[in-house]
């Protein structure tokens, strides 16, 4: 089957390479000629483990190519829309202009009976808007197939997904949805044969599934981070608390790890878009709930800065601070809404001399934050530091030798904002170690960091 993938960012590039690995002939289309040239060299334009190998396999077999020309998709039987839907610059809503633009550019090149299938994360009602764009092509099938990729494990998530979701006209069992279901079954035949669960639903459900999933995951993260604040106030240990909670099968331990909180290009903008949808549909409880989840997450960054201030005896100005991590999570070079860089900026604004290091995200971060000092070498970044903050849990930071690190810094003080270090080993090497929610941040009355006012972070 020939398939086109429109938009070759994190989602589209991985999806195109995965489809080619299943035996389909795939053409990826993107307006960025530099990105297209790089992909045709089997080089991912961003860091994603395993993607270069998958691209190389697709290019070597001849089943995968990339272009800027929509006409190259003219004989494709299925077209996947994978363009970005970022948060609008003027509101919490998703910006659908790229999605609509891509659909209009594809329209003149659609073969009779072709299927147009969206994968981007969108608000409810988007399919109906696309249906209006495609109105004069009544022969074209329309479906929605939301993605569930995680950056850092996107290749694995594509090759072995935990579920396939089809949004089709009329939903499960409807005659109108049967043709789209059949097409998607043909696309994903190897995955279905391997036993991957497949769910068929109506368009509204398919549009909501990704946002609802992300909202739930964000809720778990913000909940355990609220518990971390409670643990710091009471002397309890959030690691032990979350371990005990996670053993309850009704709760589970995934996304129940306290730390600096979430960032990136999905969870933050998706929960804000979810809020906007709830307001539009007059469901205030969801709006208010997501506002609290968002504000708790943002507060965790400010709380980290206040703990750093406390470790510096109340004064950040003039302090030499090293930050381990710039990407919003390990195994990616994505810095969108990075908690680490937010904290770095707040420390710099408070007068600290900040140096940030990261295995993969230095170039992206330096372009966006020219006022902050960046250092590719962890060793050089640590030299002379009075305080070290671990803000992105890359393996090389988790496994860092406390003795080696101690020989480089001026003061052996570390704030582990991801709660991943072996605190005892670091303390035995002479370090003062603080975490978030470990109970170790309880100080004498009147000197404890004050939680930020959540209302100032809530987005109306």
Order of alpha helices (4+ residues) and beta strands (2+ residues): beta-alpha-beta-alpha-alpha-beta-beta-alpha-beta-alpha-beta-alpha-beta-alpha-alpha-beta-alpha-alpha-alpha-alpha-beta-alpha-beta-alpha-beta-alpha-beta-alpha-alpha-beta-alpha-beta
